[in-house]
Amino acid sequence: MTIAFRTRRRAATEPRGSGSVLDPWRHVDWILMSATIVLAVIGAFNVFATTQQRLINQGFNPYFYVTRQVTFLIIAAVVLTLVMAVGHDWLRSKSVILYVAVVMSLALLFIAGQVTGGARLSFDLGIIAVQPAEIAKSVVIIFLASYLADAAAKKIEWEEFVIVLMLAGLPMVLVLAQPDLGSASVLAAGTAGILLAAGVKRRHVIAIAAMSLATLAATVISGVVRSYQLNRLTAFVRQNDVVSADLQNVVLQVRFAKRAIASGGLFGKGYLQGPLTNGAYIPVQFTDFPFTAIGEQFGLVGCLVVIGLFSVVLWRMWSIARFAQSRLGRFIAAGVFTTMLWQVFQNIGMALGLTPVSGLPLPLVSYGGSHLIGWAIMLGLVQSVHMRRTS
């Protein structure tokens, strides 16, 4: 006991410079970091595999998308390092500003947003398109976690619960109105994780579930949900039936996705050797259905490796949330955990025909700059919680 006391006292007086026990950079979770890096590398190779033949067929540079993906990854790495450096406590002090900026950007989409497939999801900045909903996922987590961390009670009461719903509901409604049901569901998942970590009561959980269903029904009845999105739900239910022409494209997309994974067998057909992937049978494969290319090229083994890596990431997030030294740290890690859990389940599920097609990217693996930077922020927040657990 005396030894332990002296160790704690020495740590408390230790300077925070390089080599110090309290130096945050000495406490990076390298298991989480390694799994993240491997998933990102797999994603870059997969982007090339799912785009190179299509680009060749169209007479374009086969390295176009993978070059952009690598560039996005470099930017994301810089963002991840910056978030780890400044720390989640500093971002907590800026959370209100970040929240207002995200809400304003989501609202501005209805005026200046680029219309793609009947939805306003991003700003067209020429060489890139910025999707505010991807950044909103991390900002909502840090904002809600900061708000609840200031509550003195161990379990949140009805008043705090309602306030959290309103704060989370504003960006969620704006995302629903784009319309983007997939990203809205991810925001809901992150909010649920924070509430559960904060000790939300059972009746509150029932209330939020009922309100979510009511909100979904209202968006369908009011016409906010477009016909193509309703077709995705119908196609999910009838994916093995003979369907009408307007549902045929969605149904065929899911059928080819399942066929690509199944045809890979145990070890797959080999890198760049997938007939369905090379034949462009699966639309937006490099963004929405990257798991199908992994299954076709590397089989069940490749699929299990990717799922295993995500499991490692989720395990480390769970552990960091469990042993966080502050309420803020626990809430942040819990929110990121449920966000990734839901998004991975939804993306892989729609590739297997287990969930409706939603357009959600597979974290770190799918092509796209906004979603990579959004996940860099979230992973940086979790790393910051772990790095500063001794402070």
Helices and strands as residue ranges (DSSP letters): H 2-13, G 24-27, H 30-57, H 64-86, H 88-93, H 95-112, E 114-116, E 119-124, E 129-130, H 132-149, H 158-176, H 181-197, H 202-222, H 227-237, H 245-263, H 275-278, H 290-322, H 327-351, H 369-387
